[in-house]
Amino acid sequence: MATNAAEKDDGLKRRILPRGLQKLIEQCLKIYPDQTNPLQVTTVLKYWLGGQDPLDYISMYHNPGDPEQNIPPHWHYVSFGLSDLHGDGRVHLADTSGGLEPRSGMGFELTFRLVKSPDAPPDERPPTWPANLLQSLAKYVFQSGNRLCSGDNIPWRRPLDGSKANNANTADIQHMLIAEDPQLPRTETPFGWVDFLQIVGVTGEELEQASRWNGKGVLNLLRKDPATGGPWLITDMARSGSVFEQFPETLRQLELDLEKEGSDLAGVNADFTFKELAKGALAVEVKSELLDPEEDLTRSISSCNIAVKQEPNEAIEHSSIGSTSSDMVNPFDNPNIPSRVFPLTGIELTLAPYAAKFLILAVKDRIRHGRHFTFKAQNMAVTFVAESVTGSIVNRQTPYAVLGCWVQILIPNRLVPRMVESFAELGTKSSDNLKIPLTYEWPEYNIRFIIDNPPPELLNQQGPILA
């Protein structure tokens, strides 16, 4: 990627704009009529010609803010390329989801708002690191096929501006939530609709609570005060401390809501492996109790670390799983996947340390409230199921089973309190402080959970994209 310091890409001037791109630019010009030639970051080698960067352009607009709403001046970054700009199949195929209103490409573009320094000179140029950030997120979307939605959270685990993590002045803003852009509404293009999803920089504690509770709820808290983003959720990399430090009463209310209603988060992507245990394998401690290698049913997964969406209802349907949007389809809906259900006599599940904290959430804030929770990867998933969930392939007689690339584990009501007590330590420690391996097992149910690093061969096959 190269930065174009001119007012407009010369190549863009010399030709007629693609129709999809033209429609998006027209939407931006409704906000910035005096910025017909914004500064841009553009790819030198386009994606359809073999380039690595899927975004064709990222425009950088100066937004004066709104003093009456206490909204400060800031830079507004807008991507072009996640939606279908050309309509000729060079990047995106036409939407075949069957909806009455087709989406264009991925159905969204990304935006980002970065506060300007109060003492910045009038001719200050916008920093380009937000453009690199948007490009990295676009690469994840293209590589994984996972669409992003408002309310999603993205653990980034390093300063968004790329500063060194061991720097004493490292920014606290090291993660992201996704919101709807406050000024750019859904746009109809010749190739379908496009939403503008705004990336919002957040602290570790804000990400943690968004994961436990819901991203949209935390975004609403951030909107309460200009210091934490204000109505337009403007990111300030100099911000220190979370919204819960500024408004301590909100954290207490959140805890009460979680205890009463549970979490809206239906799953996360995570590294995991699982192994079938022979019947009664945990009754005595001998290694031979695992199934013989020829009979051993083992699956291994390594994937990215981005939260998946919450579901509109609690029934597990084969047409949707862990989704906030009605157009999400089952990621395992593949005609090459066998439909036969394989029951397991017992199960050993190994989770990567960074996913350990979600065990307590899955059981305490989901299963305990009669819901389900999924650890999902690109090719497989494992779902914990409460007894009251309908539509699952497991029940009291067959509590563990595999359907294609989908593993399901029934968590009996009687086991829930014991699991909550056992996993309590995971909610108080970060993954860096866990003394792994950690093992939790319940012999009478023939189930074992292990917290440990994935085997090296998994990481060599495909390491985390966003970790």
DAJOSUL-V773994 format. One record per helix or strand of 3 or more residues. SS is the DSSP state (H for helix, E for strand). FROM is the first residue (numbers start at 1). TO is the last residue. If there is no record, write none. Layout:
ss/from/to
SS/FROM/TO
SS/FROM/TO
This chain:
ss/from/to
E/2/4
H/10/14
H/19/31
E/39/42
H/47/49
E/57/63
H/67/69
E/74/80
E/103/115
H/129/144
E/153/155
E/175/180
E/187/189
E/192/202
H/204/212
H/215/222
H/226/228
H/243/246
H/248/261
E/267/269
E/272/277
H/287/289
E/298/301
E/341/343
E/347/351
H/353/355
H/357/369
E/372/376
E/381/386
E/400/403
E/406/411
H/413/427
H/431/433
E/438/442
H/443/445
E/447/451
H/456/461
